[in-house]
Each structure stands twice: as C-alpha cells, then as structure tokens.
Amino acid sequence: MMTLSEAKAIYKTGGGHFFDRETFKYWGSRIESALYKNRCFVTSENNFDGSRRAYTVRRFSPDFLHIETVGEFQQYALKETAREAAKEA
C-alpha cells in the first residue's frame, strides 16, 4: 500500500499546489490521517476567524495527480468521524 508521503510526491510531479506550505498556511490546514486503501485522507482547516477546526475528507485521483473533496468542505466537526468516513468513502 502506498504511503501518504509517496502519494504526495507523485502529486507534486503533476504541478499541484495542494500540499504547498503557503496553501496550508492560508487555510490553517493540517493532515489528520494516513492514506487509506481507497486513496482517501483527512485534513483539518480553521474557519476564517480561527475559532474552531473542522475536518474534510479528501481523495487522490487514481493516478495521484489530482485531489478532490469527498462530501462537503469542513463537513465533520470531529476528527474520528472524518477518519471513519474516509475509510468508508
């Protein structure tokens, strides 16, 4: 099974900016899970006033060159709920 680090390296070869330090800083993003077998992982982001974090399920495309949001951005209030959703997506 591929690791998240390996998937990120492939993603960057396609010119993507999702994992750029500046992007993560702007959104207050953090990676909150490993890469699951279904190519999904979880991120968390601050809301715009910084008062709370919410969690988003993401999925790499089959070639690992693109990332999509599964469901809604910041859909989950709890990290564990987002992780379970990512495993089942």
HTML snippet that shows the backbone in 3Dmol.js (N, CA, C, O; Angstrom):
<script src="https://3Dmol.org/build/3Dmol-min.js"></script>
<div id="view" style="width:600px;height:400px;position:relative"></div>
<script>
const pdb = `
ATOM      1  N   MET A   1       0.841  -1.187   0.000  1.00  0.00           N
ATOM      2  CA  MET A   1       0.000   0.000   0.000  1.00  0.00           C
ATOM      3  C   MET A   1       0.887   1.252   0.000  1.00  0.00           C
ATOM      4  O   MET A   1       1.925   1.293   0.660  1.00  0.00           O
ATOM      5  N   MET A   2       0.470   2.236  -0.729  1.00  0.00           N
ATOM      6  CA  MET A   2       1.222   3.484  -0.841  1.00  0.00           C
ATOM      7  C   MET A   2       1.046   4.327   0.424  1.00  0.00           C
ATOM      8  O   MET A   2      -0.034   4.359   1.013  1.00  0.00           O
ATOM      9  N   THR A   3       2.106   5.000   0.828  1.00  0.00           N
ATOM     10  CA  THR A   3       2.022   5.915   1.966  1.00  0.00           C
ATOM     11  C   THR A   3       1.574   7.291   1.485  1.00  0.00           C
ATOM     12  O   THR A   3       1.611   7.585   0.290  1.00  0.00           O
ATOM     13  N   LEU A   4       1.157   8.117   2.417  1.00  0.00           N
ATOM     14  CA  LEU A   4       0.773   9.480   2.070  1.00  0.00           C
ATOM     15  C   LEU A   4       1.969  10.243   1.519  1.00  0.00           C
ATOM     16  O   LEU A   4       1.814  11.031   0.586  1.00  0.00           O
ATOM     17  N   SER A   5       3.142  10.032   2.066  1.00  0.00           N
ATOM     18  CA  SER A   5       4.350  10.710   1.559  1.00  0.00           C
ATOM     19  C   SER A   5       4.629  10.335   0.114  1.00  0.00           C
ATOM     20  O   SER A   5       4.986  11.193  -0.693  1.00  0.00           O
ATOM     21  N   GLU A   6       4.470   9.066  -0.218  1.00  0.00           N
ATOM     22  CA  GLU A   6       4.674   8.623  -1.602  1.00  0.00           C
ATOM     23  C   GLU A   6       3.626   9.230  -2.527  1.00  0.00           C
ATOM     24  O   GLU A   6       3.950   9.670  -3.631  1.00  0.00           O
ATOM     25  N   ALA A   7       2.373   9.256  -2.084  1.00  0.00           N
ATOM     26  CA  ALA A   7       1.297   9.839  -2.887  1.00  0.00           C
ATOM     27  C   ALA A   7       1.528  11.331  -3.107  1.00  0.00           C
ATOM     28  O   ALA A   7       1.311  11.840  -4.207  1.00  0.00           O
ATOM     29  N   LYS A   8       1.969  12.032  -2.063  1.00  0.00           N
ATOM     30  CA  LYS A   8       2.261  13.462  -2.194  1.00  0.00           C
ATOM     31  C   LYS A   8       3.371  13.702  -3.206  1.00  0.00           C
ATOM     32  O   LYS A   8       3.300  14.657  -3.979  1.00  0.00           O
ATOM     33  N   ALA A   9       4.382  12.865  -3.216  1.00  0.00           N
ATOM     34  CA  ALA A   9       5.493  13.021  -4.160  1.00  0.00           C
ATOM     35  C   ALA A   9       5.006  12.871  -5.596  1.00  0.00           C
ATOM     36  O   ALA A   9       5.411  13.636  -6.471  1.00  0.00           O
ATOM     37  N   ILE A  10       4.142  11.892  -5.846  1.00  0.00           N
ATOM     38  CA  ILE A  10       3.579  11.721  -7.192  1.00  0.00           C
ATOM     39  C   ILE A  10       2.730  12.935  -7.550  1.00  0.00           C
ATOM     40  O   ILE A  10       2.837  13.467  -8.655  1.00  0.00           O
ATOM     41  N   TYR A  11       1.891  13.370  -6.622  1.00  0.00           N
ATOM     42  CA  TYR A  11       1.020  14.521  -6.845  1.00  0.00           C
ATOM     43  C   TYR A  11       1.830  15.748  -7.259  1.00  0.00           C
ATOM     44  O   TYR A  11       1.446  16.463  -8.185  1.00  0.00           O
ATOM     45  N   LYS A  12       2.922  15.987  -6.591  1.00  0.00           N
ATOM     46  CA  LYS A  12       3.741  17.168  -6.883  1.00  0.00           C
ATOM     47  C   LYS A  12       4.364  17.111  -8.271  1.00  0.00           C
ATOM     48  O   LYS A  12       4.651  18.157  -8.853  1.00  0.00           O
ATOM     49  N   THR A  13       4.583  15.907  -8.822  1.00  0.00           N
ATOM     50  CA  THR A  13       5.138  15.811 -10.184  1.00  0.00           C
ATOM     51  C   THR A  13       4.165  16.356 -11.219  1.00  0.00           C
ATOM     52  O   THR A  13       4.578  16.747 -12.310  1.00  0.00           O
ATOM     53  N   GLY A  14       2.881  16.386 -10.889  1.00  0.00           N
ATOM     54  CA  GLY A  14       1.869  16.918 -11.791  1.00  0.00           C
ATOM     55  C   GLY A  14       1.677  18.419 -11.670  1.00  0.00           C
ATOM     56  O   GLY A  14       0.830  18.993 -12.355  1.00  0.00           O
ATOM     57  N   GLY A  15       2.455  19.061 -10.806  1.00  0.00           N
ATOM     58  CA  GLY A  15       2.371  20.510 -10.671  1.00  0.00           C
ATOM     59  C   GLY A  15       1.323  21.000  -9.692  1.00  0.00           C
ATOM     60  O   GLY A  15       1.035  22.197  -9.648  1.00  0.00           O
ATOM     61  N   GLY A  16       0.744  20.104  -8.906  1.00  0.00           N
ATOM     62  CA  GLY A  16      -0.283  20.508  -7.948  1.00  0.00           C
ATOM     63  C   GLY A  16       0.282  21.306  -6.788  1.00  0.00           C
ATOM     64  O   GLY A  16       1.459  21.185  -6.447  1.00  0.00           O
ATOM     65  N   HIS A  17      -0.575  22.128  -6.181  1.00  0.00           N
ATOM     66  CA  HIS A  17      -0.149  23.008  -5.092  1.00  0.00           C
ATOM     67  C   HIS A  17      -0.888  22.745  -3.779  1.00  0.00           C
ATOM     68  O   HIS A  17      -0.729  23.499  -2.819  1.00  0.00           O
ATOM     69  N   PHE A  18      -1.687  21.688  -3.732  1.00  0.00           N
ATOM     70  CA  PHE A  18      -2.481  21.409  -2.536  1.00  0.00           C
ATOM     71  C   PHE A  18      -1.611  21.331  -1.286  1.00  0.00           C
ATOM     72  O   PHE A  18      -1.998  21.851  -0.240  1.00  0.00           O
ATOM     73  N   PHE A  19      -0.457  20.700  -1.371  1.00  0.00           N
ATOM     74  CA  PHE A  19       0.399  20.474  -0.203  1.00  0.00           C
ATOM     75  C   PHE A  19       1.455  21.553   0.005  1.00  0.00           C
ATOM     76  O   PHE A  19       2.304  21.415   0.885  1.00  0.00           O
ATOM     77  N   ASP A  20       1.422  22.615  -0.781  1.00  0.00           N
ATOM     78  CA  ASP A  20       2.402  23.692  -0.608  1.00  0.00           C
ATOM     79  C   ASP A  20       2.260  24.314   0.780  1.00  0.00           C
ATOM     80  O   ASP A  20       1.154  24.448   1.302  1.00  0.00           O
ATOM     81  N   ARG A  21       3.369  24.684   1.354  1.00  0.00           N
ATOM     82  CA  ARG A  21       3.378  25.311   2.679  1.00  0.00           C
ATOM     83  C   ARG A  21       2.478  26.543   2.705  1.00  0.00           C
ATOM     84  O   ARG A  21       1.748  26.754   3.674  1.00  0.00           O
ATOM     85  N   GLU A  22       2.522  27.357   1.654  1.00  0.00           N
ATOM     86  CA  GLU A  22       1.715  28.578   1.602  1.00  0.00           C
ATOM     87  C   GLU A  22       0.221  28.260   1.598  1.00  0.00           C
ATOM     88  O   GLU A  22      -0.569  28.954   2.237  1.00  0.00           O
ATOM     89  N   THR A  23      -0.158  27.210   0.878  1.00  0.00           N
ATOM     90  CA  THR A  23      -1.561  26.799   0.827  1.00  0.00           C
ATOM     91  C   THR A  23      -2.029  26.349   2.203  1.00  0.00           C
ATOM     92  O   THR A  23      -3.095  26.750   2.669  1.00  0.00           O
ATOM     93  N   PHE A  24      -1.226  25.517   2.844  1.00  0.00           N
ATOM     94  CA  PHE A  24      -1.591  25.030   4.173  1.00  0.00           C
ATOM     95  C   PHE A  24      -1.653  26.167   5.183  1.00  0.00           C
ATOM     96  O   PHE A  24      -2.517  26.175   6.059  1.00  0.00           O
ATOM     97  N   LYS A  25      -0.748  27.118   5.066  1.00  0.00           N
ATOM     98  CA  LYS A  25      -0.747  28.258   5.987  1.00  0.00           C
ATOM     99  C   LYS A  25      -2.001  29.112   5.787  1.00  0.00           C
ATOM    100  O   LYS A  25      -2.635  29.516   6.761  1.00  0.00           O
ATOM    101  N   TYR A  26      -2.359  29.387   4.539  1.00  0.00           N
ATOM    102  CA  TYR A  26      -3.531  30.210   4.245  1.00  0.00           C
ATOM    103  C   TYR A  26      -4.792  29.601   4.860  1.00  0.00           C
ATOM    104  O   TYR A  26      -5.580  30.303   5.492  1.00  0.00           O
ATOM    105  N   TRP A  27      -4.976  28.309   4.674  1.00  0.00           N
ATOM    106  CA  TRP A  27      -6.177  27.631   5.149  1.00  0.00           C
ATOM    107  C   TRP A  27      -6.051  27.151   6.594  1.00  0.00           C
ATOM    108  O   TRP A  27      -7.031  26.680   7.171  1.00  0.00           O
ATOM    109  N   GLY A  28      -4.877  27.260   7.181  1.00  0.00           N
ATOM    110  CA  GLY A  28      -4.668  26.705   8.517  1.00  0.00           C
ATOM    111  C   GLY A  28      -4.820  25.198   8.504  1.00  0.00           C
ATOM    112  O   GLY A  28      -5.321  24.612   9.464  1.00  0.00           O
ATOM    113  N   SER A  29      -4.388  24.560   7.412  1.00  0.00           N
ATOM    114  CA  SER A  29      -4.612  23.128   7.195  1.00  0.00           C
ATOM    115  C   SER A  29      -3.609  22.253   7.920  1.00  0.00           C
ATOM    116  O   SER A  29      -2.463  22.634   8.160  1.00  0.00           O
ATOM    117  N   ARG A  30      -4.085  21.067   8.257  1.00  0.00           N
ATOM    118  CA  ARG A  30      -3.247  20.001   8.805  1.00  0.00           C
ATOM    119  C   ARG A  30      -3.705  18.679   8.204  1.00  0.00           C
ATOM    120  O   ARG A  30      -4.889  18.498   7.918  1.00  0.00           O
ATOM    121  N   ILE A  31      -2.782  17.771   8.017  1.00  0.00           N
ATOM    122  CA  ILE A  31      -3.146  16.414   7.622  1.00  0.00           C
ATOM    123  C   ILE A  31      -3.446  15.655   8.899  1.00  0.00           C
ATOM    124  O   ILE A  31      -2.648  15.665   9.837  1.00  0.00           O
ATOM    125  N   GLU A  32      -4.596  14.994   8.936  1.00  0.00           N
ATOM    126  CA  GLU A  32      -5.078  14.378  10.170  1.00  0.00           C
ATOM    127  C   GLU A  32      -5.207  12.859  10.099  1.00  0.00           C
ATOM    128  O   GLU A  32      -5.758  12.248  11.015  1.00  0.00           O
ATOM    129  N   SER A  33      -4.709  12.240   9.031  1.00  0.00           N
ATOM    130  CA  SER A  33      -4.800  10.781   8.935  1.00  0.00           C
ATOM    131  C   SER A  33      -3.725  10.265   8.001  1.00  0.00           C
ATOM    132  O   SER A  33      -3.027  11.024   7.328  1.00  0.00           O
ATOM    133  N   ALA A  34      -3.618   8.956   7.987  1.00  0.00           N
ATOM    134  CA  ALA A  34      -2.787   8.284   6.990  1.00  0.00           C
ATOM    135  C   ALA A  34      -3.572   8.235   5.679  1.00  0.00           C
ATOM    136  O   ALA A  34      -4.731   8.646   5.621  1.00  0.00           O
ATOM    137  N   LEU A  35      -2.935   7.735   4.645  1.00  0.00           N
ATOM    138  CA  LEU A  35      -3.621   7.474   3.380  1.00  0.00           C
ATOM    139  C   LEU A  35      -4.268   6.098   3.485  1.00  0.00           C
ATOM    140  O   LEU A  35      -3.596   5.109   3.778  1.00  0.00           O
ATOM    141  N   TYR A  36      -5.567   6.041   3.246  1.00  0.00           N
ATOM    142  CA  TYR A  36      -6.293   4.778   3.321  1.00  0.00           C
ATOM    143  C   TYR A  36      -6.266   4.069   1.969  1.00  0.00           C
ATOM    144  O   TYR A  36      -5.912   4.667   0.953  1.00  0.00           O
ATOM    145  N   LYS A  37      -6.639   2.800   1.963  1.00  0.00           N
ATOM    146  CA  LYS A  37      -6.588   1.969   0.748  1.00  0.00           C
ATOM    147  C   LYS A  37      -7.383   2.563  -0.409  1.00  0.00           C
ATOM    148  O   LYS A  37      -7.050   2.335  -1.572  1.00  0.00           O
ATOM    149  N   ASN A  38      -8.419   3.314  -0.103  1.00  0.00           N
ATOM    150  CA  ASN A  38      -9.286   3.902  -1.129  1.00  0.00           C
ATOM    151  C   ASN A  38      -8.789   5.269  -1.619  1.00  0.00           C
ATOM    152  O   ASN A  38      -9.530   6.010  -2.266  1.00  0.00           O
ATOM    153  N   ARG A  39      -7.530   5.593  -1.306  1.00  0.00           N
ATOM    154  CA  ARG A  39      -6.861   6.833  -1.721  1.00  0.00           C
ATOM    155  C   ARG A  39      -7.364   8.058  -0.958  1.00  0.00           C
ATOM    156  O   ARG A  39      -7.075   9.187  -1.355  1.00  0.00           O
ATOM    157  N   CYS A  40      -8.109   7.859   0.126  1.00  0.00           N
ATOM    158  CA  CYS A  40      -8.633   8.972   0.918  1.00  0.00           C
ATOM    159  C   CYS A  40      -7.725   9.295   2.096  1.00  0.00           C
ATOM    160  O   CYS A  40      -6.963   8.455   2.574  1.00  0.00           O
ATOM    161  N   PHE A  41      -7.831  10.536   2.546  1.00  0.00           N
ATOM    162  CA  PHE A  41      -7.163  11.000   3.753  1.00  0.00           C
ATOM    163  C   PHE A  41      -7.977  12.157   4.316  1.00  0.00           C
ATOM    164  O   PHE A  41      -8.909  12.639   3.672  1.00  0.00           O
ATOM    165  N   VAL A  42      -7.625  12.599   5.515  1.00  0.00           N
ATOM    166  CA  VAL A  42      -8.385  13.645   6.200  1.00  0.00           C
ATOM    167  C   VAL A  42      -7.494  14.857   6.427  1.00  0.00           C
ATOM    168  O   VAL A  42      -6.329  14.733   6.805  1.00  0.00           O
ATOM    169  N   THR A  43      -8.069  16.030   6.187  1.00  0.00           N
ATOM    170  CA  THR A  43      -7.412  17.285   6.551  1.00  0.00           C
ATOM    171  C   THR A  43      -8.304  18.027   7.538  1.00  0.00           C
ATOM    172  O   THR A  43      -9.506  17.773   7.623  1.00  0.00           O
ATOM    173  N   SER A  44      -7.703  18.938   8.273  1.00  0.00           N
ATOM    174  CA  SER A  44      -8.497  19.863   9.086  1.00  0.00           C
ATOM    175  C   SER A  44      -8.096  21.272   8.687  1.00  0.00           C
ATOM    176  O   SER A  44      -6.968  21.531   8.270  1.00  0.00           O
ATOM    177  N   GLU A  45      -9.052  22.166   8.829  1.00  0.00           N
ATOM    178  CA  GLU A  45      -8.834  23.568   8.483  1.00  0.00           C
ATOM    179  C   GLU A  45      -9.483  24.444   9.538  1.00  0.00           C
ATOM    180  O   GLU A  45     -10.500  24.077  10.128  1.00  0.00           O
ATOM    181  N   ASN A  46      -8.889  25.598   9.769  1.00  0.00           N
ATOM    182  CA  ASN A  46      -9.512  26.605  10.624  1.00  0.00           C
ATOM    183  C   ASN A  46     -10.664  27.238   9.873  1.00  0.00           C
ATOM    184  O   ASN A  46     -10.636  27.346   8.647  1.00  0.00           O
ATOM    185  N   ASN A  47     -11.687  27.660  10.619  1.00  0.00           N
ATOM    186  CA  ASN A  47     -12.650  28.531   9.964  1.00  0.00           C
ATOM    187  C   ASN A  47     -11.987  29.904   9.859  1.00  0.00           C
ATOM    188  O   ASN A  47     -10.890  30.098  10.383  1.00  0.00           O
ATOM    189  N   PHE A  48     -12.621  30.837   9.206  1.00  0.00           N
ATOM    190  CA  PHE A  48     -11.927  32.078   8.858  1.00  0.00           C
ATOM    191  C   PHE A  48     -11.585  32.962  10.047  1.00  0.00           C
ATOM    192  O   PHE A  48     -10.664  33.774   9.953  1.00  0.00           O
ATOM    193  N   ASP A  49     -12.299  32.831  11.167  1.00  0.00           N
ATOM    194  CA  ASP A  49     -11.912  33.632  12.330  1.00  0.00           C
ATOM    195  C   ASP A  49     -11.031  32.848  13.302  1.00  0.00           C
ATOM    196  O   ASP A  49     -10.654  33.364  14.354  1.00  0.00           O
ATOM    197  N   GLY A  50     -10.703  31.602  12.952  1.00  0.00           N
ATOM    198  CA  GLY A  50      -9.789  30.809  13.763  1.00  0.00           C
ATOM    199  C   GLY A  50     -10.384  30.261  15.047  1.00  0.00           C
ATOM    200  O   GLY A  50      -9.646  29.788  15.912  1.00  0.00           O
ATOM    201  N   SER A  51     -11.710  30.313  15.193  1.00  0.00           N
ATOM    202  CA  SER A  51     -12.331  29.903  16.450  1.00  0.00           C
ATOM    203  C   SER A  51     -12.563  28.396  16.564  1.00  0.00           C
ATOM    204  O   SER A  51     -12.798  27.892  17.663  1.00  0.00           O
ATOM    205  N   ARG A  52     -12.501  27.670  15.444  1.00  0.00           N
ATOM    206  CA  ARG A  52     -12.698  26.220  15.507  1.00  0.00           C
ATOM    207  C   ARG A  52     -12.031  25.546  14.315  1.00  0.00           C
ATOM    208  O   ARG A  52     -11.770  26.181  13.293  1.00  0.00           O
ATOM    209  N   ARG A  53     -11.761  24.261  14.460  1.00  0.00           N
ATOM    210  CA  ARG A  53     -11.254  23.443  13.366  1.00  0.00           C
ATOM    211  C   ARG A  53     -12.379  22.523  12.922  1.00  0.00           C
ATOM    212  O   ARG A  53     -13.206  22.101  13.730  1.00  0.00           O
ATOM    213  N   ALA A  54     -12.401  22.219  11.647  1.00  0.00           N
ATOM    214  CA  ALA A  54     -13.336  21.235  11.120  1.00  0.00           C
ATOM    215  C   ALA A  54     -12.556  20.345  10.164  1.00  0.00           C
ATOM    216  O   ALA A  54     -11.449  20.686   9.747  1.00  0.00           O
ATOM    217  N   TYR A  55     -13.134  19.215   9.823  1.00  0.00           N
ATOM    218  CA  TYR A  55     -12.406  18.157   9.130  1.00  0.00           C
ATOM    219  C   TYR A  55     -13.046  17.861   7.781  1.00  0.00           C
ATOM    220  O   TYR A  55     -14.266  17.889   7.625  1.00  0.00           O
ATOM    221  N   THR A  56     -12.179  17.575   6.810  1.00  0.00           N
ATOM    222  CA  THR A  56     -12.594  17.352   5.430  1.00  0.00           C
ATOM    223  C   THR A  56     -11.972  16.058   4.928  1.00  0.00           C
ATOM    224  O   THR A  56     -10.794  15.794   5.168  1.00  0.00           O
ATOM    225  N   VAL A  57     -12.766  15.253   4.232  1.00  0.00           N
ATOM    226  CA  VAL A  57     -12.247  14.039   3.598  1.00  0.00           C
ATOM    227  C   VAL A  57     -11.798  14.396   2.189  1.00  0.00           C
ATOM    228  O   VAL A  57     -12.524  15.049   1.439  1.00  0.00           O
ATOM    229  N   ARG A  58     -10.608  13.965   1.844  1.00  0.00           N
ATOM    230  CA  ARG A  58     -10.025  14.208   0.516  1.00  0.00           C
ATOM    231  C   ARG A  58      -9.714  12.871  -0.140  1.00  0.00           C
ATOM    232  O   ARG A  58      -9.513  11.863   0.538  1.00  0.00           O
ATOM    233  N   ARG A  59      -9.677  12.878  -1.476  1.00  0.00           N
ATOM    234  CA  ARG A  59      -9.325  11.658  -2.209  1.00  0.00           C
ATOM    235  C   ARG A  59      -8.417  11.998  -3.384  1.00  0.00           C
ATOM    236  O   ARG A  59      -8.687  12.922  -4.151  1.00  0.00           O
ATOM    237  N   PHE A  60      -7.344  11.238  -3.508  1.00  0.00           N
ATOM    238  CA  PHE A  60      -6.494  11.329  -4.688  1.00  0.00           C
ATOM    239  C   PHE A  60      -7.187  10.660  -5.865  1.00  0.00           C
ATOM    240  O   PHE A  60      -7.926   9.691  -5.691  1.00  0.00           O
ATOM    241  N   SER A  61      -6.946  11.178  -7.061  1.00  0.00           N
ATOM    242  CA  SER A  61      -7.386  10.509  -8.284  1.00  0.00           C
ATOM    243  C   SER A  61      -6.594   9.204  -8.429  1.00  0.00           C
ATOM    244  O   SER A  61      -5.571   9.036  -7.764  1.00  0.00           O
ATOM    245  N   PRO A  62      -7.045   8.279  -9.283  1.00  0.00           N
ATOM    246  CA  PRO A  62      -6.325   7.009  -9.440  1.00  0.00           C
ATOM    247  C   PRO A  62      -4.854   7.166  -9.826  1.00  0.00           C
ATOM    248  O   PRO A  62      -4.032   6.322  -9.469  1.00  0.00           O
ATOM    249  N   ASP A  63      -4.514   8.233 -10.549  1.00  0.00           N
ATOM    250  CA  ASP A  63      -3.109   8.451 -10.931  1.00  0.00           C
ATOM    251  C   ASP A  63      -2.351   9.306  -9.910  1.00  0.00           C
ATOM    252  O   ASP A  63      -1.167   9.585 -10.096  1.00  0.00           O
ATOM    253  N   PHE A  64      -3.023   9.720  -8.841  1.00  0.00           N
ATOM    254  CA  PHE A  64      -2.455  10.527  -7.754  1.00  0.00           C
ATOM    255  C   PHE A  64      -2.025  11.929  -8.194  1.00  0.00           C
ATOM    256  O   PHE A  64      -1.217  12.563  -7.516  1.00  0.00           O
ATOM    257  N   LEU A  65      -2.546  12.416  -9.303  1.00  0.00           N
ATOM    258  CA  LEU A  65      -2.171  13.742  -9.796  1.00  0.00           C
ATOM    259  C   LEU A  65      -3.188  14.824  -9.441  1.00  0.00           C
ATOM    260  O   LEU A  65      -2.933  16.009  -9.656  1.00  0.00           O
ATOM    261  N   HIS A  66      -4.338  14.422  -8.898  1.00  0.00           N
ATOM    262  CA  HIS A  66      -5.386  15.372  -8.531  1.00  0.00           C
ATOM    263  C   HIS A  66      -5.971  14.981  -7.177  1.00  0.00           C
ATOM    264  O   HIS A  66      -5.873  13.830  -6.751  1.00  0.00           O
ATOM    265  N   ILE A  67      -6.580  15.958  -6.513  1.00  0.00           N
ATOM    266  CA  ILE A  67      -7.231  15.723  -5.224  1.00  0.00           C
ATOM    267  C   ILE A  67      -8.627  16.317  -5.288  1.00  0.00           C
ATOM    268  O   ILE A  67      -8.820  17.432  -5.774  1.00  0.00           O
ATOM    269  N   GLU A  68      -9.599  15.559  -4.792  1.00  0.00           N
ATOM    270  CA  GLU A  68     -10.969  16.057  -4.718  1.00  0.00           C
ATOM    271  C   GLU A  68     -11.445  16.015  -3.271  1.00  0.00           C
ATOM    272  O   GLU A  68     -10.932  15.248  -2.456  1.00  0.00           O
ATOM    273  N   THR A  69     -12.421  16.841  -2.971  1.00  0.00           N
ATOM    274  CA  THR A  69     -13.086  16.804  -1.678  1.00  0.00           C
ATOM    275  C   THR A  69     -14.221  15.802  -1.774  1.00  0.00           C
ATOM    276  O   THR A  69     -15.016  15.847  -2.713  1.00  0.00           O
ATOM    277  N   VAL A  70     -14.300  14.901  -0.812  1.00  0.00           N
ATOM    278  CA  VAL A  70     -15.376  13.915  -0.753  1.00  0.00           C
ATOM    279  C   VAL A  70     -16.424  14.468   0.205  1.00  0.00           C
ATOM    280  O   VAL A  70     -16.140  14.683   1.383  1.00  0.00           O
ATOM    281  N   GLY A  71     -17.621  14.696  -0.293  1.00  0.00           N
ATOM    282  CA  GLY A  71     -18.639  15.343   0.535  1.00  0.00           C
ATOM    283  C   GLY A  71     -18.423  16.841   0.521  1.00  0.00           C
ATOM    284  O   GLY A  71     -18.075  17.416  -0.511  1.00  0.00           O
ATOM    285  N   GLU A  72     -18.626  17.471   1.658  1.00  0.00           N
ATOM    286  CA  GLU A  72     -18.524  18.924   1.765  1.00  0.00           C
ATOM    287  C   GLU A  72     -17.223  19.338   2.442  1.00  0.00           C
ATOM    288  O   GLU A  72     -16.675  18.598   3.258  1.00  0.00           O
ATOM    289  N   PHE A  73     -16.738  20.520   2.098  1.00  0.00           N
ATOM    290  CA  PHE A  73     -15.590  21.114   2.778  1.00  0.00           C
ATOM    291  C   PHE A  73     -15.957  21.339   4.239  1.00  0.00           C
ATOM    292  O   PHE A  73     -17.017  21.893   4.532  1.00  0.00           O
ATOM    293  N   GLN A  74     -15.097  20.918   5.152  1.00  0.00           N
ATOM    294  CA  GLN A  74     -15.304  21.041   6.604  1.00  0.00           C
ATOM    295  C   GLN A  74     -16.611  20.388   7.057  1.00  0.00           C
ATOM    296  O   GLN A  74     -17.306  20.914   7.926  1.00  0.00           O
ATOM    297  N   GLN A  75     -16.932  19.261   6.475  1.00  0.00           N
ATOM    298  CA  GLN A  75     -18.189  18.574   6.775  1.00  0.00           C
ATOM    299  C   GLN A  75     -18.239  18.000   8.191  1.00  0.00           C
ATOM    300  O   GLN A  75     -19.324  17.846   8.750  1.00  0.00           O
ATOM    301  N   TYR A  76     -17.095  17.685   8.774  1.00  0.00           N
ATOM    302  CA  TYR A  76     -17.065  16.956  10.040  1.00  0.00           C
ATOM    303  C   TYR A  76     -16.543  17.818  11.182  1.00  0.00           C
ATOM    304  O   TYR A  76     -15.531  18.506  11.046  1.00  0.00           O
ATOM    305  N   ALA A  77     -17.240  17.772  12.297  1.00  0.00           N
ATOM    306  CA  ALA A  77     -16.807  18.510  13.486  1.00  0.00           C
ATOM    307  C   ALA A  77     -15.779  17.726  14.295  1.00  0.00           C
ATOM    308  O   ALA A  77     -15.000  18.312  15.047  1.00  0.00           O
ATOM    309  N   LEU A  78     -15.775  16.403  14.142  1.00  0.00           N
ATOM    310  CA  LEU A  78     -14.878  15.548  14.920  1.00  0.00           C
ATOM    311  C   LEU A  78     -13.900  14.802  14.017  1.00  0.00           C
ATOM    312  O   LEU A  78     -14.280  14.285  12.966  1.00  0.00           O
ATOM    313  N   LYS A  79     -12.660  14.753  14.432  1.00  0.00           N
ATOM    314  CA  LYS A  79     -11.615  14.073  13.668  1.00  0.00           C
ATOM    315  C   LYS A  79     -11.943  12.593  13.458  1.00  0.00           C
ATOM    316  O   LYS A  79     -11.802  12.078  12.349  1.00  0.00           O
ATOM    317  N   GLU A  80     -12.373  11.918  14.505  1.00  0.00           N
ATOM    318  CA  GLU A  80     -12.645  10.482  14.390  1.00  0.00           C
ATOM    319  C   GLU A  80     -13.794  10.193  13.428  1.00  0.00           C
ATOM    320  O   GLU A  80     -13.760   9.197  12.706  1.00  0.00           O
ATOM    321  N   THR A  81     -14.799  11.046  13.411  1.00  0.00           N
ATOM    322  CA  THR A  81     -15.910  10.878  12.473  1.00  0.00           C
ATOM    323  C   THR A  81     -15.413  11.032  11.041  1.00  0.00           C
ATOM    324  O   THR A  81     -15.808  10.271  10.158  1.00  0.00           O
ATOM    325  N   ALA A  82     -14.559  12.002  10.814  1.00  0.00           N
ATOM    326  CA  ALA A  82     -13.990  12.210   9.476  1.00  0.00           C
ATOM    327  C   ALA A  82     -13.121  11.028   9.067  1.00  0.00           C
ATOM    328  O   ALA A  82     -13.169  10.594   7.916  1.00  0.00           O
ATOM    329  N   ARG A  83     -12.336  10.508   9.986  1.00  0.00           N
ATOM    330  CA  ARG A  83     -11.490   9.349   9.668  1.00  0.00           C
ATOM    331  C   ARG A  83     -12.334   8.134   9.298  1.00  0.00           C
ATOM    332  O   ARG A  83     -12.015   7.424   8.345  1.00  0.00           O
ATOM    333  N   GLU A  84     -13.398   7.895  10.041  1.00  0.00           N
ATOM    334  CA  GLU A  84     -14.281   6.769   9.717  1.00  0.00           C
ATOM    335  C   GLU A  84     -14.919   6.962   8.344  1.00  0.00           C
ATOM    336  O   GLU A  84     -15.015   6.017   7.561  1.00  0.00           O
ATOM    337  N   ALA A  85     -15.352   8.180   8.055  1.00  0.00           N
ATOM    338  CA  ALA A  85     -15.945   8.469   6.745  1.00  0.00           C
ATOM    339  C   ALA A  85     -14.925   8.262   5.634  1.00  0.00           C
ATOM    340  O   ALA A  85     -15.265   7.741   4.572  1.00  0.00           O
ATOM    341  N   ALA A  86     -13.690   8.658   5.864  1.00  0.00           N
ATOM    342  CA  ALA A  86     -12.640   8.497   4.850  1.00  0.00           C
ATOM    343  C   ALA A  86     -12.371   7.024   4.574  1.00  0.00           C
ATOM    344  O   ALA A  86     -12.164   6.635   3.425  1.00  0.00           O
ATOM    345  N   LYS A  87     -12.373   6.214   5.605  1.00  0.00           N
ATOM    346  CA  LYS A  87     -12.138   4.776   5.430  1.00  0.00           C
ATOM    347  C   LYS A  87     -13.244   4.127   4.616  1.00  0.00           C
ATOM    348  O   LYS A  87     -13.004   3.162   3.890  1.00  0.00           O
ATOM    349  N   GLU A  88     -14.461   4.658   4.736  1.00  0.00           N
ATOM    350  CA  GLU A  88     -15.630   4.063   4.083  1.00  0.00           C
ATOM    351  C   GLU A  88     -15.972   4.697   2.743  1.00  0.00           C
ATOM    352  O   GLU A  88     -16.843   4.194   2.033  1.00  0.00           O
ATOM    353  N   ALA A  89     -15.315   5.778   2.384  1.00  0.00           N
ATOM    354  CA  ALA A  89     -15.659   6.517   1.149  1.00  0.00           C
ATOM    355  C   ALA A  89     -15.380   5.691  -0.099  1.00  0.00           C
ATOM    356  O   ALA A  89     -15.611   6.159  -1.214  1.00  0.00           O
TER     357      ALA A  89
END
`;
const viewer = $3Dmol.createViewer("view");
viewer.addModel(pdb, "pdb");
viewer.setStyle({}, {cartoon: {color: "spectrum"}});
viewer.zoomTo();
viewer.render();
</script>
